[in-house]
Every structure is written in C-alpha cells, then in structure tokens.
Amino acid sequence: MASRTLDRLAPRAREIVRAARELLEQEGPDALSMRRIADRIGIRASSIYEHLRDKQALEAALISMGFEEQAELFTKAVHGSDDPLASLAAAYRDFAHRQPHLHRLMTERPLRRDLLAPGVEAAAAMPLLKATGGDLEQARAFWAFAHGMVVLELNHRFPPDADLTTTWRKGIDAFHGTS
C-alpha cells in the first residue's frame, strides 16, 4: 500500500519509519526505542535525529500511516454498503485485530495532531461522518462504541462465552434506533 506520509519523507527517514513499523508490528509500542530502530538498519541511534526530529515525530509518522490505511479501508467498506455503520464497524474491528500494536499506538495516548500528516485524521473519519448523515456527535458516539468494543476484545475483557457478534450487532442496531 502506498503511503503519502512516507512519500513526504526523505529516503533515510522512510527507511527509519519502515524499520519502526516492523518493530511495532512484531513487539508493540513499548519496543519503539531509537536504539532498537537504529540497530535494525545499521546506524547509530543519534543519527535518527538527523532525519526525524524526535520519537514523537516518528510515532506521528506511524500514526499518520495508520490513518491513511484506515481511510482506504473505511472508504472501501462503505462503498455500496446497505448498512454503512455495520460495514465501518467490521472494518475497524478487522483493522484493530490485524494490527493491534498500531491500533494501540494510534489510540492509547494523547494524539499529537500538530505532528500528523495533513488531512489523514479527517480522511479516516470522513466515511463515518458520511454514514451518520454528517452528524458529528453521532459519528463520535459510534466511534466511541466501536473503539470501546475493540479495546475490550483486544484486552480479553469479555467472558469466554460472550457472543461478540450479537453484542456488536445490538450496538450497531442501537445507533439505527432498532433492537
């Protein structure tokens, strides 16, 4: 998948971000240290700062890439869907389960919007905003529902016998005003 975030970076910075993404996917957000990333590409940790301002800038690049991926997935999910909210919920759930470490990096800390690639957060949110008829507060409430469900799933907080398919359906139905 092409990334506008990566395209905006110099070649060495792209290499650093790609190495960080691999480390993130393998070991999670806590593994992201400049030393570990530098070791992966055979440079000194201090050299990273010649290409990326600091660790927050590196994390913002990873988060920006995540938003780009979500924007593409969410746009595809709602295209031609009879139930865009259900389609978005399924796409969000799938993204989080396939990339739990990136999802955690994107959602478990304060978001430095000032460091994100321009427009990536809005692009990821647009399919949900359209699915709620432009109702920003309903879009936020639905995202909070989907996010909460995903976090509970990723953290294994539901009882083993919980029927999560039904739980998701009932939550989505609540937004449609049915049950």
N, C-alpha and C positions, 0 to 999 in steps of 0.2 A: 504494500500500500504506500503510495506516495505521500509525503508529508510536507506541507507548506512550511511548517515550523522548521524542519530540517533544511529545507531549501534556502531558508533565510540565513543559515549559519555558514561560516567558513568551513572548508573541508575538515580541518583538525577538530573543530568544535562538533561537527556532525559525528566524527569518529568517537569522540568522548561521550556524546549523548547516546549513541548506539550501544557503546560498552555499558553505560549506566543502565540502559533499558534491559540488556541481557542480565545484568546483575540483579536488577529489581525483580525481573520475572523469575529468576532462579531462587532468590533468597529473601526478597521482601524489602520494604522501605528502610528498615534498620541497617541493612547491609550497605546502603549507599554512602560510602566514605570516599573521599577524594583519593586516598591511598589505594584502596581496593580497585577503583576505576582505573587509576594510573597504571597499576600493576597489570591490568588486563591488556593495556595497549602499549606497554613497554616504555612509559615516560615517568618522570618524577611527578609526584602529586602537586608540587608547586607550579609545574608547567601548565596544569589545567587552568590556573588563574590568568594565564595569558590569553585564553580563548573564551572562558566563561567567568563572569565577574565573581561568583561565589556559588556555594551549594544551593542557595535559594534559586539562583538563575538556572542551574542545572535541573532542579526539581520542577521549576516552571516550564522548562522546555519539555520535560516528560509529561507533565500535566497537559500542556498545550497539545501534544501529540495525542493524548488520550481523548481530549475534547474533539479533535479532528476525527478520530476513529468513531467516536460516538455520533457525531453529526452525520457521518456517512451511513452508519448502521441504522440510526433512527429515521433518517430520510427514506432509506430503503424499506424499513419496517412499515411505515405509514402509507407508502405509495400504493394506492389501490386497495387499501385495507377497509373492510366493512366495520372494523372496531379498532380505530387507531390507538385508543388508550391501552387496550389489551396487547396490541402489537408492540407498542412502546415498552410496556411493562416486560414483555417477553424478551425484547432486545436488550433492555437494561439489565435484566436478570442474567441473561446469557453472557453479556459483556463482563459483568462482575464475577461470574463463576469461571469464565475462561481466563480472566486476568485479575485475580483477586488482589495481587500486590499493587498493580497500577490503580485499581479501584480504590484501595485504601490510601494510597498516596494522594489521589485526587480528592478524597472526601473526608479524611480523618484529621486534617489540620486546617488552620485558617488559610484561606485562599488568597494568595498574593496576586490579585487581578492586575495590578500595575506591571507585573513581570510576564504575564501571559502574552502569547502571540495575539495580535489584534483580531478581534472578532470570533475567536474559537469558542468561547463560552456561549455567546449568543447563537452561533451556528448549531451547537449541540442542543440548545434549549428551543430553537425555533420549531421543530416538529411537534414538540409537546405543546407549545403555545398555540400552534395552529389547531392541534387536536382538541384543545379546550375552547376553541372559538375565540381566541385572543384574550381570554380571562387569565390575567397574570397570577392572581391569587389562587385560582383553581389549579393552574399549572404548578405553582409552588406546592400546594397541598398534595397534589398527585405525586410529584417528585418525592416529597417527604414520605408518603406512604410507600412508594416503590423502594426508596433508599432504606427505610427502616426495615422492610421485609428482607431485603438483600443482606443487610448487616446482620440481622438475626439468623439468617440462613448460614452465612459465611462463618459466624461465630458459634454455630451449632447450638443455638439457644432454644429451638423448638423441641418438644418431646419427640422421641424416635417414631412414635406412631402418628404424628401430626400429618394431616393430609394438606400439604402445602399448595397443591394445585387448586383445591377448593378454597383455601384461605386467600390465595391470590385472586381467584375469580370473584369471591364475595367482596373483596376490597375494591376491585375494578367496578363491580356492579353498583357498589355504594356511590361511586362517582357518576354513574349513569342514572342514579335515582331508582335503581331496582334492587331486589334482593331475593 
